[in-house]
Amino acid sequence: MTVKFGPSGNSKSFYDEGYKTSVDMPKWLKQKGLDAYEYSFGRGINISIETAEKIGNAALENDILLSVHSPYYINFGSSDIEIKEKSQEYLRKTLILADKMKADRVVLHPGSVGKNSRQQAFENLTLAMENAVKMLKELNLYGRISICPETMGKKNQLGTLDEILEICQLDETLIPTVDFGHIHALGRGAINSTEDYEFIFDRIENALGKYRLDNLHCHFSRIEFTEAGEKKHWTFNDTQYGPEFEPLAEVLVKRKISPRIICESRENMAEDSLQMKKIYIEYLTKLNYSLQSEQ
Ligand SMILES: [Zn+2]
């Protein structure tokens, strides 16, 4: 098992090269040497069943692991009956299309605290996630698609690492989406060393065990933040913003953890995914070399 890398959405260069549809992305990614792709319904679910199936077939033919990001407007923190019902409906639609795409993971933003107390919002989220697991079973997707609640970057959003771990303890089909940029932003520059990454992985392993640690879903990008948390995603060239990928690569190699890492860099997500893969393979080669010389 090795770490899998790929972009969220389509790079600017994909369009610059004359491509127009995401159906061509899996082949394009394979040619670049990448392994994964996250398709976003973030701003809305506007894809036909036919296109969803075409993307899914292309991903399968090109050995690209496919995940889907559910709409950003899903809000499981809300106490409003209408928002609760609509949010469940958006998730149901996402799951049905994710199945047509043969995706195995659906990423989810838990929702906002809003006017509730944080505790009330978290209780709403817990009930909504229990319902989401039931929905997977009703749709016969349990065991085929994992729902992956994401660690969020803003204070008023649900989704601290502890909250995500507690939610994932509800059912083993729930896998955390660990967004390192968001954790860095929420902690106002919290990730600076291999120890900081180790600390995150230790907490995940203690809460969810080795299997889910080994099969994490991750998002990575450099990020700008303010007092309130996340402000803006940047690219690997914008080195004034953290976190750094090198210490993460070192920890992944050392602990033999093989997550799927989706890059959310602005415009350059495929290029930056490749850069991460290159750095990771360098660490992997270095470790193998040092193991050989010990023998
Ligand atoms: Zn997200």
Residues whose N, C-alpha, C, O or C-beta is under 5 A from the ligand:
A	BS01	ZN	E150
